[in-house]
Amino acid sequence: MELLIAGLLIFLGVHSVRIVAEDWRKQQLMRLGLIKWKGAFSLVALTGFILIIHGYSQALTSPVILWSLPAWINHLVLLLMMPAFILLVATYWPGSRIKAKVGHPMLLAVKIWALAHLLANGSLAALILFGSFLIWAVADFAVCRRRDRREGVTRPVGTVARDIQVIVVGLVIWALFAFYLHNLLFGVSPMAT
């Protein structure tokens, strides 16, 4: 469990710099330059990510179960993950009205993903992992939206055609994960009830 917690502190810590130390971040960007800053950021984030994976895997070998859920929760989780994948695609798809409306679709996707996985997993390790991501995403989303309002950020409105593309691609990726990739990558089939 220590590796999981250390990984979360590192990964979410580096992703929280804009939340807690915006001025320091700007100073480092000026000092290092964008490429070096992104390189250092990526290295620290990757280290945390690897620790999270290893720590969570270790914790699952002897799980501490906090609650058990009925099998129908899997269906709810599958439904919740649909908008999460759509929002994830909207993050990177230019010209989407979804991105313009939400502002930070990646953070909203993380919130939905974390909540869905909290519902589906009743272990202490899952509570620590997904609960940490949920708390971080809620805080970061609020800070980013407040910063956008303060700085007068506006986004291009986008088109219905781009929204349809985002939805279709998001649902295709959701289906790939639900029917194949989740089981391949994590050894758990979301389709099993």
C-alpha positions as CSV (number, residue, x, y, z in Angstrom):
1,M,0.0,0.0,0.0
2,E,3.0,2.3,0.6
3,L,4.0,2.2,-3.1
4,L,0.4,3.1,-4.1
5,I,0.3,6.0,-1.8
6,A,3.8,7.2,-2.8
7,G,2.8,7.0,-6.5
8,L,-0.4,8.9,-5.9
9,L,1.5,11.6,-4.0
10,I,4.0,12.0,-6.8
11,F,1.6,11.7,-9.7
12,L,-1.2,13.9,-8.3
13,G,1.3,16.2,-6.7
14,V,3.0,17.1,-9.9
15,H,-0.4,17.5,-11.6
16,S,-1.4,19.8,-8.7
17,V,1.3,22.4,-9.3
18,R,-1.1,24.8,-11.1
19,I,-3.5,24.4,-8.2
20,V,-1.2,25.2,-5.3
21,A,1.9,26.9,-6.9
22,E,1.0,28.7,-10.1
23,D,3.6,31.4,-9.6
24,W,6.4,28.9,-8.8
25,R,5.4,27.0,-12.0
26,K,5.7,30.1,-14.1
27,Q,9.1,30.8,-12.6
28,Q,10.3,27.3,-13.5
29,L,8.9,27.6,-17.0
30,M,10.9,30.9,-17.4
31,R,14.0,29.4,-15.9
32,L,14.0,26.0,-17.7
33,G,12.0,26.7,-20.8
34,L,9.0,24.8,-22.0
35,I,10.8,21.7,-23.3
36,K,12.9,21.1,-20.2
37,W,9.9,21.8,-18.0
38,K,7.7,19.3,-19.9
39,G,10.5,16.8,-19.8
40,A,11.0,17.1,-16.0
41,F,7.2,17.1,-15.5
42,S,6.8,14.0,-17.6
43,L,9.6,12.1,-15.9
44,V,8.1,12.8,-12.4
45,A,4.6,11.9,-13.6
46,L,5.8,8.7,-15.2
47,T,7.6,7.7,-12.0
48,G,4.4,8.3,-10.0
49,F,2.3,6.4,-12.6
50,I,4.6,3.3,-12.4
51,L,4.5,3.4,-8.6
52,I,0.7,3.6,-8.7
53,I,0.4,0.6,-11.0
54,H,2.9,-1.5,-9.0
55,G,1.4,-0.5,-5.7
56,Y,-2.2,-1.1,-6.7
57,S,-1.2,-4.5,-8.1
58,Q,0.6,-5.4,-4.9
59,A,-2.5,-4.3,-2.8
60,L,-4.7,-6.5,-4.9
61,T,-2.8,-9.6,-3.9
62,S,-4.3,-9.4,-0.4
63,P,-7.2,-7.0,-0.6
64,V,-8.9,-5.4,2.3
65,I,-12.6,-5.4,1.4
66,L,-14.6,-2.5,2.8
67,W,-17.9,-3.2,1.0
68,S,-19.5,-5.5,-1.5
69,L,-21.8,-4.3,-4.2
70,P,-24.6,-6.0,-6.2
71,A,-23.7,-7.2,-9.7
72,W,-26.0,-4.7,-11.4
73,I,-23.5,-1.9,-10.4
74,N,-21.4,-3.1,-13.3
75,H,-24.1,-2.0,-15.7
76,L,-24.2,1.5,-14.1
77,V,-20.4,1.7,-14.3
78,L,-20.5,0.8,-18.0
79,L,-23.1,3.6,-18.6
80,L,-21.1,6.1,-16.6
81,M,-18.0,5.3,-18.6
82,M,-19.6,6.3,-21.9
83,P,-19.6,10.0,-21.2
84,A,-16.2,9.7,-19.6
85,F,-14.8,8.4,-23.0
86,I,-16.7,11.0,-24.9
87,L,-15.2,13.8,-22.7
88,L,-11.8,12.3,-23.1
89,V,-12.0,12.4,-26.9
90,A,-13.5,16.0,-26.7
91,T,-10.3,17.0,-24.8
92,Y,-8.2,16.4,-28.0
93,W,-10.8,16.9,-30.8
94,P,-10.7,20.5,-32.2
95,G,-13.9,22.3,-32.9
96,S,-16.1,20.5,-30.4
97,R,-19.0,22.4,-28.7
98,I,-18.6,19.9,-25.9
99,K,-15.1,21.1,-25.1
100,A,-16.2,24.7,-25.4
101,K,-19.1,24.2,-23.0
102,V,-17.2,22.1,-20.4
103,G,-13.9,23.9,-20.6
104,H,-11.9,21.1,-19.1
105,P,-13.4,17.8,-20.4
106,M,-10.3,15.7,-19.3
107,L,-10.9,16.7,-15.7
108,L,-14.6,15.9,-15.9
109,A,-13.8,12.6,-17.5
110,V,-11.4,11.8,-14.7
111,K,-14.2,12.6,-12.1
112,I,-16.6,10.3,-13.8
113,W,-14.0,7.6,-14.3
114,A,-13.0,7.7,-10.6
115,L,-16.6,7.8,-9.3
116,A,-17.5,4.8,-11.6
117,H,-14.6,2.8,-10.4
118,L,-15.3,3.6,-6.8
119,L,-18.7,2.2,-7.3
120,A,-17.4,-1.0,-8.9
121,N,-14.6,-1.7,-6.4
122,G,-15.0,-2.0,-2.6
123,S,-11.4,-2.5,-1.5
124,L,-9.3,-0.2,0.6
125,A,-6.7,0.1,-2.3
126,A,-9.5,1.1,-4.7
127,L,-10.8,3.6,-2.2
128,I,-7.4,5.2,-1.9
129,L,-6.7,5.1,-5.7
130,F,-10.0,6.2,-7.1
131,G,-10.9,8.4,-4.2
132,S,-7.6,10.3,-4.6
133,F,-8.2,10.8,-8.3
134,L,-11.8,11.9,-7.6
135,I,-10.8,14.5,-5.0
136,W,-7.9,15.8,-7.1
137,A,-10.2,16.1,-10.2
138,V,-12.9,17.9,-8.3
139,A,-10.4,20.4,-6.9
140,D,-8.5,20.9,-10.2
141,F,-11.7,21.4,-12.2
142,A,-12.9,24.0,-9.7
143,V,-9.6,25.9,-9.8
144,C,-9.4,25.7,-13.6
145,R,-12.9,27.0,-14.1
146,R,-12.3,29.8,-11.6
147,R,-9.0,30.7,-13.4
148,D,-10.8,30.7,-16.7
149,R,-13.4,33.2,-15.4
150,R,-10.7,35.4,-13.8
151,E,-8.7,35.5,-17.0
152,G,-11.7,35.8,-19.3
153,V,-11.0,32.6,-21.2
154,T,-13.3,32.0,-24.2
155,R,-13.3,29.0,-26.4
156,P,-14.5,28.7,-30.0
157,V,-18.1,27.6,-30.0
158,G,-17.6,24.6,-32.3
159,T,-20.0,22.7,-34.5
160,V,-22.6,20.0,-34.2
161,A,-20.7,17.9,-36.8
162,R,-17.6,18.0,-34.6
163,D,-19.7,17.0,-31.6
164,I,-21.1,14.0,-33.5
165,Q,-17.6,13.0,-34.4
166,V,-16.5,13.2,-30.8
167,I,-19.5,11.1,-29.6
168,V,-19.0,8.4,-32.3
169,V,-15.2,8.2,-31.6
170,G,-15.8,8.2,-27.8
171,L,-18.4,5.4,-28.1
172,V,-16.1,3.3,-30.3
173,I,-13.2,3.7,-27.9
174,W,-15.6,2.9,-25.0
175,A,-16.7,-0.3,-26.8
176,L,-13.1,-1.3,-27.4
177,F,-12.4,-0.9,-23.7
178,A,-15.6,-2.5,-22.5
179,F,-15.4,-5.6,-24.7
180,Y,-11.7,-6.1,-25.1
181,L,-9.0,-3.8,-23.8
182,H,-10.0,-3.5,-20.1
183,N,-9.8,-7.3,-19.7
184,L,-6.5,-7.4,-21.7
185,L,-4.8,-4.6,-19.8
186,F,-6.3,-5.1,-16.3
187,G,-7.5,-8.7,-16.2
188,V,-11.0,-7.7,-15.4
189,S,-13.9,-7.8,-17.9
190,P,-16.4,-5.0,-17.3
191,M,-18.9,-7.1,-19.3
192,A,-18.9,-10.0,-16.7
193,T,-21.8,-9.8,-14.4
